[in-house]
């Protein structure tokens, strides 16, 4: 297993502004969790993804597009491979983990 890079924590308001920009609006971000190692978890509205009628979850391509958008907006971001479904206040939600490289 590869070791993770070191992360540089940022001010919570800056991280919130960043992920809100990525998601296209404040209403889509349910929660932003900061971890001790300096990485973050964004918990967001499933409506961020537009699903085809025959699908009940985002495609791999949709997740990859989100990750690419995150990197376009801030090239110092590291996006974890793992992402997926979770619950927020007993409602369905998605999450994605990310951090900002310490050496940038």
N, C-alpha and C positions, 0 to 999 in steps of 0.2 A: 504494500500500500504506500502510495506517495505521501510524503509529509506535506502539510499545508503551509503556505507562505505566512510570514508574519504580517499582521494587519495593523494599520494605523487608525485608531479611533478618530472619529470626527465629531464635531458638535452635533447633538441630536437634531437641531433645527435644519442644519445643512443636509444631513442624511435624509430627513423627512422630505425636504424640498426636492432632493434628487429623485427619490423613489416615486414621489407624486408626479414628477415630470415624466418618468418612465411609464407609469401606469396611465397617464393622460387625465389625471384629475384626483383631487383630494378625496372624493367620495368613494373611490375604488380601494383606497388603503384602509384596511380595518385596524391593523396594529403593526407597530414596528418594535421589534425586540432587539435589545443590544446584549451581546454576550461578553463575558470577561476577556476573551481573547481578541476582542475588537471587531468581530464580525456581527452581522445583523440578519434578522429574519423579517421579511415583509410578509404579512398575512393580508390577502386581498380578495376582493369580490370576484367570484367565478365569472361574472358577466364581462370581465376584461377580455376573455376569449369568446369569439363568435364561433359557435359550434355548428357544424352541418347537422341537418335533421337526423341523420342516421348515427350520430355520435353523441356520447354522453360524457366524453372527457376530451381535453385538448390533445391534438396530435403532437408527436415528437417535433415536427416542423414548427408548430406554433410556439412550443417552449423554446426552441432554438432561436426563433425570431425575437422572442422576448429577451433572451440572453444577449443577442447581437445588439438590440436596441440599448440595453444597459451599458454595453461596452462603447457604443457610439457616443452616448451622452457623456460618459466619463471613462476614459481609457485606462484609468488606474484601478478600475474595479475588477475584482476576482469573483466569479460566479461559481458557486458550488454545483457539482453535477446533480446532486439529489435535489428534488423539488417534488411537489405533489399536492395532494388533497389533505385537508385538515378540517377542523371545526372552529368556529369563532362564535362565541355566545350562542352555542347550540345550533348554529347555521352552517351550511357548507361553505368552505373557503379553500383557497389555494395558498401555498407558501413558496417562497424562493429565498435562499440564503446567499449572502454576498458580503464582501469586505473590501477594503481599500488597501492596496499594497503599501507596506511600510517604506519600501525603498523607491518611492516615486516622488 
